[in-house]
Amino acid sequence: MLEELKQELDKKKNSEQGKFLSRYFKTGKGEYGEGDIFLGIKVPMMREISDRYKELDLKDVKELLASEIHEYKLAAFLILVHRYGRNKKEIFDFYMNNLRGINNWDLVDLSAPNIVGDFLFHNPSEIKVLENMAYSKNIWERRIAIVSTYAFIKEGKFDEALKISKILIKDKHDLIHKAAGWMLREVGKRNREVLESFLKENYKNMPRTMLRYAIEKFPESIRKDYLKGRI
């Protein structure tokens, strides 16, 4: 089944799209996605293909995660998302034990909320995992920490997103600024008062990108006031 999946993905290769995605996901020397190879398959097609291989043995999923071909890794994480509902503890543990397979932000965003976020939401005794990852030296673990809070936000629980966002305020990487701002924006969509309370306390210390993402849905006049420090 593993070789069939690889062959199907290889047949869908789009060289031009692959070149574009390689640039978009920063795979050049010294960039955060250095060394990844893109076949050029878009996410809807990836979901369709991965769904047909959701019974793939976990040892084969692990082999996909070790590949330098990005779509192989993405297929692995999409398969894990498919499998998660049937055996949440097993898939959560497998995910956490194979974080080294994550080396780009799309792999985080398409899997972490559905696996890490959901598991921790339903197992609050293990919630310390998020804070530990937020302090990690690994950028992808930090992104997992903040993006996983989306599972809490969707349930109307905002404390974890606010706590992790505050930890990450001093982060140096724009991929973390964007992710934290995104989660704060999602909080604001559901409760503007909660977001504004957080912003009034923290916005002057926030990276500009994080702030811009967080206030994206505010009226223009209020956005300008935040950006000019007049709140």
Steps between C-alpha positions, in 0.01 A plus 500: 500500500789738575652462155158544339453828685843625396435404138165677498653816642790483253254475210333823612827692488473851356848641446396863455281491809782326682741784420248756624436311824873455558539877496182564699600259776857630514702192407816684397835478677474648849122534483264328743390232251848433365533175309135414456395378156153591375311290247253785451174338614235729647333429834154393372662231285725403791195451720329289235800273452582471871146398582541188289805394703373573850557136604874528431704333772657746744849368424440604138365837613825544692695422183308772313586748775871432448481594131634824356202507262255741655184337367602165650516664841177689443326174403626347826354777712169498312480124558561557872217754508274243331600235753487719810128463568524122535791484743576842639762406759701282259505764225576784741795307643623407152475864391692628802768234455553594136517879510832490317293423188362854514710757318252750360200697612235333283577164660433659838186687402331206327559259788573657839153642584331173402734274695697685769238766562206263513680247720609760754158664503350166606794412728565818701731317742759501220457865400854583619614356165398824327700723731806274474487519119450877512838528672669257259802605295337328202288739294257227393432393857427863588264526204330175604449649847313806377313349205377211715306752709263535205323187627432684827397823329240320289346375824487850646798446731754779459735477797752267336527712185557813708754329726704357212478826303643689797789254528575552130485880501879519510552231235735603219344310207229646279339157454427506872382861488256410222371189675446676834331793328278258310389327821435834669290605202299179536442584866378846396256355249328322786547752780627846411504608864741221597738588217493873572570438867806296403614756244471799733734327741746367243476667161784750551739209557372282216690450175343713229398198290328331795307817573397552137367146475316530833316822410434417136122489548479824699361820341774693320497791744556269797773309315682828440474594865654170605778526243580856607489414870202721577285247685 
